Structures are given as C-alpha cells and as structure tokens.
Amino acid sequence: MTMKQSAIKRSVLVLVSVVAASLFLSGCTQDAPDATSEQIDSLFSSKEQQEEVAACLNEAGWDSKFDDDTGSFTTSVPEEQADKYDADYEVCAEEAGINMSGTLDEEQYAAAYTWYEMIGTCLDDHGYSVPTKPSYETFKSTYETDPWIPWIEVPAEQMNKARDDCPELARPQS
Amino acid sequence: MTNIKSKVAAVCAAAMLVLAAVGTAQTATAADNKWITGSISCYGNANGLNIGTESTAKGRVAHAIGGENTGAVFLRAELGSTVTYVPWGWTFWRAKAMNYYVFAEGSLGKIENGSLRRFCTVL
C-alpha cells in the first residue's frame, strides 16, 4: 500500500468514525415529535371562532364582513371609535373562546416545528431563500428571542406568490 | 393597554414603464403589547397597484388601512389569533393608483412580538 493509499484509508476511517459518533449522539438529543394536522390547527383561532366574533361585533353595531375564503373579517372603524371597537372585540373574542396568550407547551412547539418544516421545504423547493433549519431543541430554546422563521427572507411583495407556490404558508382553515 | 406608536415611512414608486414590482419592504416591530404603526405612500401608473401588508406576528393580529379616500375611517382586517408566529397577509386595494396611508396593528397581548412589512406591487 502506498503512502497516498494509507492517507486515504486513514481519512475514510476518520470520516466513518465522525459519522458514527454523530449518529450515536443524535440518538441522545430529543427529536421533534411528529405533529398531526389537528395539532397544527390548534395553534390558530378557527374559522368558526372568527365568524362568531364577526357576528358578535355586528350585534354590537359594527359592520363586520366575514370572508369565508380567508377566515378573516373586515370592519370600518372611525378613528375616534377605535377604543370602543377594541373593547367590543375583546368581549366578542372572549365569548368565542379565543385565548391565544401564554407560552407554548411541548405539543404546540412540536406542531409549530412540523408546520415550519413543511413551509421551509416548500419554499426551498421553489427557490426562495430559507434560513438554515435549527435542531428541535434549538428551535424551542430560541423561539421567544430569535425564532427560526422559514419565510422571513421572502420579500413582502413576493409573499402572495409564495402563498400560491406553497399553500402551506396559509394558516389552516379548519 | 399601552399604545406605543413609531412611524416608519415606506415609499414605493411605480413608473409608467416599470413592469417589475418595486417598493421597499421596511419592517416595523412590536413587542410586549405595543402597537405597530406606519405609513405607506404608493404611486401607481394607469394599471394600478396592489397595496397591502404582511406581518409575522402572533397573538391577535389585525391589519388596518386608512387613506385619502376614507378620511379618518380605518378598514380593519382581523386576521386571526395564534400562539405561534404566522405569516399574515392582507391586500387592501387592487388596481388603484392613489396615495394611501397605512397603519397596521399586530400582536395584542401579554407576550406577543411581531414585525410588519408593507408592500406595493405594480400591476
């Protein structure tokens, strides 16, 4: 065996050792549990809740128009009535059972990670710039301070096209 | 609720023969119950513009717009509520060629954070 062949052999052995060690260590870290579509849906207020809030605002005298396609609604609000609108909204949201405050629990982190992975993969496949995906543990530990947002590098004016390319970007319409 | 407003101007211009989308996607951010406000001025050609807002936010998320043609009446789009960051988007006007001012509100609640961008695309 020549010196060159020996060097190559040593390099291969080192590489194999590194890969084996990585695989072993990865078994010690926590993998992201697979989240179901229902768990991803639970991250959002539902379309029914949004419609309920719009109906409640209408009863309070506002002209809220619910959009069934998006699950959103619009309301014309004179500037001087903005505080009243917000107060009415909060009452209606509470009646509709919308409570999206607080920190994420383990299941919600897993759902968010799964959903973001889907978005990141699709955007990358369509040629958009996507920040490097962190490990699940890093995703959780940095979510409140420096979150991994796979769509953050897509320019605002390209987001509508990105939604066409990647329907995963749209919030679920359950 | 504490309202903290910081105005960020975003300007995009569309020349008569410019076919590509132009505009700056400036970002405003909010944290801890802060409101995001900003303005946008878009100048369109005969074919008009799309004018809208994009945000990455959690909590209750509403975008709003008011303009020269609406006086002091703001059109609020209540996009939804979430516990995680979501890419929200709303196109307020299509195929118009006027100047508008946008104010957008994102993230109401105790721990929410968010960022907002405005956009104009040439039609």
Boltz contact constraints between the chains, C-beta under 6 A:
constraints:
  - contact:
      token1: [A, 43]
      token2: [B, 82]
      max_distance: 6.0
  - contact:
      token1: [A, 43]
      token2: [B, 83]
      max_distance: 6.0
  - contact:
      token1: [A, 43]
      token2: [B, 84]
      max_distance: 6.0
  - contact:
      token1: [A, 44]
      token2: [B, 80]
      max_distance: 6.0
  - contact:
      token1: [A, 44]
      token2: [B, 82]
      max_distance: 6.0
  - contact:
      token1: [A, 45]
      token2: [B, 80]
      max_distance: 6.0
  - contact:
      token1: [A, 45]
      token2: [B, 81]
      max_distance: 6.0
  - contact:
      token1: [A, 72]
      token2: [B, 77]
      max_distance: 6.0
  - contact:
      token1: [A, 72]
      token2: [B, 79]
      max_distance: 6.0
  - contact:
      token1: [A, 73]
      token2: [B, 78]
      max_distance: 6.0
  - contact:
      token1: [A, 74]
      token2: [B, 75]
      max_distance: 6.0
  - contact:
      token1: [A, 74]
      token2: [B, 77]
      max_distance: 6.0
  - contact:
      token1: [A, 75]
      token2: [B, 76]
      max_distance: 6.0
  - contact:
      token1: [A, 76]
      token2: [B, 73]
      max_distance: 6.0
  - contact:
      token1: [A, 76]
      token2: [B, 75]
      max_distance: 6.0
  - contact:
      token1: [A, 77]
      token2: [B, 74]
      max_distance: 6.0
  - contact:
      token1: [A, 77]
      token2: [B, 76]
      max_distance: 6.0
  - contact:
      token1: [A, 78]
      token2: [B, 72]
      max_distance: 6.0
  - contact:
      token1: [A, 78]
      token2: [B, 73]
      max_distance: 6.0
  - contact:
      token1: [A, 79]
      token2: [B, 72]
      max_distance: 6.0
  - contact:
      token1: [A, 98]
      token2: [B, 81]
      max_distance: 6.0
  - contact:
      token1: [A, 100]
      token2: [B, 81]
      max_distance: 6.0
  - contact:
      token1: [A, 100]
      token2: [B, 82]
      max_distance: 6.0
  - contact:
      token1: [A, 100]
      token2: [B, 83]
      max_distance: 6.0
  - contact:
      token1: [A, 101]
      token2: [B, 109]
      max_distance: 6.0
  - contact:
      token1: [A, 101]
      token2: [B, 110]
      max_distance: 6.0
  - contact:
      token1: [A, 104]
      token2: [B, 83]
      max_distance: 6.0
  - contact:
      token1: [A, 108]
      token2: [B, 83]
      max_distance: 6.0
  - contact:
      token1: [A, 112]
      token2: [B, 84]
      max_distance: 6.0
  - contact:
      token1: [A, 147]
      token2: [B, 85]
      max_distance: 6.0
  - contact:
      token1: [A, 149]
      token2: [B, 56]
      max_distance: 6.0
  - contact:
      token1: [A, 149]
      token2: [B, 85]
      max_distance: 6.0
  - contact:
      token1: [A, 151]
      token2: [B, 87]
      max_distance: 6.0
  - contact:
      token1: [A, 155]
      token2: [B, 25]
      max_distance: 6.0
  - contact:
      token1: [A, 156]
      token2: [B, 25]
      max_distance: 6.0
  - contact:
      token1: [A, 156]
      token2: [B, 54]
      max_distance: 6.0
  - contact:
      token1: [A, 156]
      token2: [B, 117]
      max_distance: 6.0
  - contact:
      token1: [A, 156]
      token2: [B, 119]
      max_distance: 6.0
  - contact:
      token1: [A, 157]
      token2: [B, 21]
      max_distance: 6.0
  - contact:
      token1: [A, 157]
      token2: [B, 23]
      max_distance: 6.0
  - contact:
      token1: [A, 157]
      token2: [B, 119]
      max_distance: 6.0
  - contact:
      token1: [A, 157]
      token2: [B, 121]
      max_distance: 6.0
  - contact:
      token1: [A, 159]
      token2: [B, 54]
      max_distance: 6.0
  - contact:
      token1: [A, 159]
      token2: [B, 89]
      max_distance: 6.0
  - contact:
      token1: [A, 169]
      token2: [B, 87]
      max_distance: 6.0
  - contact:
      token1: [A, 171]
      token2: [B, 86]
      max_distance: 6.0
